Structures are given as structure tokens and as C-alpha cells.
Amino acid sequence: MHGTTFLPLTTDAAVRLARAEHGEPGRCRVLVLRHRAEEADTAATHCWTALLAGCDTAGRWALGPRLRQLSEATSLYVGTRWWFTDGATYRRRVAQSQRHIEDAIADGDGQEFARAFVGYDHAMASAVVCGVGRHHDTRSATP
């Protein structure tokens, strides 16, 4: 039996990129990205459990900071220049999806939470894959 996962696309992208990354700075960044994705996924599971149980526990509210940390790790991996210029569409999709997740948490709506997470995972994985594929050489640049 498989456990619940909320970020399968993002986690898989980070795992694959970690295998393909040969340079030390890039490998460190993608490992941080993978770690942040795993932390966010675990926090999402705790939040989901709290929503289903109708509980107002700390696990329900810990997800927001984890998602922001994942966005930050993504920005550092793909490059802040790309993230705020060519990747702005991806960044906005991630932010919008995150708002939907946070609204679902505030409303205590487990069904909307699950639906919003599908969009979030797709947006985040797309940002990771597209940012690296086209802008690999600008990762360390700042806006």
C-alpha cells in the first residue's frame, strides 16, 4: 500500500534533476529543493489529516511556511532572474495555487484542499522543469 502524497510531480522532478546534476553548486541547490518538497509533502499530509478529522491542530497551520520555503528553494534553483522575469508566469501560478490551498485550510474544506494541491503540484513541477531546461546558466544571478 502506498502512502498519501501531495507533491508527486514536484518530488519526482527534483529526484530526476538531482540524478542529472553534476556540478556541485547545482547539485546542492537541487538537493535542497528535493528536501523542501519532501518537507512540504509531509506537512500537507499532516494538514490533510487534521482537515479530515475536523481538528484545529498545529499540523493544520504548518503547511503555509513549508510551501513558502519550497517556493524559495525553487527560486534559488532555477535562478532568481528567471523566476522574476521569464518564469513570472510560473511563479504567479504557484502563488495562486498556494492561495487556493490556504483558503481551503481556512475554510476547513478537505475536498478543495485536495483539488488545490493538484494545481499546486503541477504549477511547481512545471516551474522546476521549465526553469532549469531553459535557464540553467542563470541560476546564481539576481534580479
N, C-alpha and C positions, 0 to 999 in steps of 0.2 A: 504494500500500500504506500502511495506517495503522500507526502505532507502537502499542506496548502502552501502555495507560492503566489505572490502577487507581482513579482518582477521577473518572470521567466525570460523575456526578450532582452531586458537590460542586463541581467546577470549573465546570460549566455553570450551576449556581445562582449562583455568585459572579460569573460573567461577566454574567448577566442582571440581577442586582441592581446591579452597577456601572453598567450602562446606564441603569437606572431611578433611581438615586440622584442627587438634585440638590443636596442640602446638602453643604457642604464637609466637616464632621466625619464624616458618614456615608459619604461617598464615599471618604475616606481610609481609614476602617476596612474597607470592603468591598474596596478595592484591596489592603490588607494581607492580608485573608482570601484573596483570589484568589492572591496571591503565595505565601502559605503552602501553599495547596492544590497549586499547581504544584511547589513545592519537595518536598512530601511525595510527590507523584506520581513525581517524578524519583528520589527516594530509594527508593521502592517498586520501581521498575524495576531499579535497581542491586541491591537486595536480592534480588529475584526471579531475576536473572541469576546472582548468587552461589549462591542455593539450588539452581538447576538444574544449575550446574556443580559443586556439592558443595564450594565454596570457603568458607573462613572469613576472608573479607576484611573490610576496614573498611566497605565498602558494605553488607554484611550487617547490621551493627550500627548504622548511622547512621539507620535509619528511626525508631526509637523517639523520639528527640528531635524529629524533624520532625513526628511525629504529635502530640506534646505541644504543639509550637508552633502547629499548626493548631487544636487544641482551645482554646488560649489566645486565638488570633485570633478564633475563633468566639464565645467568651465575651465578648470586647470588642465584637464587632459586634452580637450580639443583646442584650447588656446583662447584666452580672453578676447583677443582681437576678433577671431572668427565668431565666438559666442555672441558678441555685441554688434557685429556687422552682418556678414553673410549668414550667420546662424541665428539671427534675431528671430526669424520665424519659428525656428525650433524652440528657442528659449521662451517665446510667448506661448507656444503650445504646451510646453512643460508647465509654465506658471499657471495657465488657465486650467489645466488638468489638476494641478495641485489645489487650486481654489475649490474645484468641484469636490475633491476628496475632503478638504477641510469643512466645506458646507455640509457634506453628508455626515461627518463626525459630529458637528454641532447639532444637526437635526436628529442624530441617533438612527440614521437610515442605513441599515446594512446592505440593502439591495443597491441603493445609489452609490454606496461606498465601493462595492464590487464593480459596478459599471464604470465609475470614475477611474478606478485603478487600471482597468483595461486600457483606457485612453492615455493614462499617465505612463504606463509601461511602454506603449507604442511610441509616444512622443519622446520619451527619454532614450529609448534604444535607437530611434531614428537619429536623434541628435548625436549620440555617441558614434554611430557608424558613419553618418554623413560628414560629421566634423573631422573625423580622422582621415577618411578616404580622400578628401579634397584639400585639406589644410594641414597636413602633417607637419610641415616645416614652420608653422607659425604658432605652435603651442606655447612657447615661452614668451611670446610678445604680449605687450599690454596695450590697452586702448589708448 
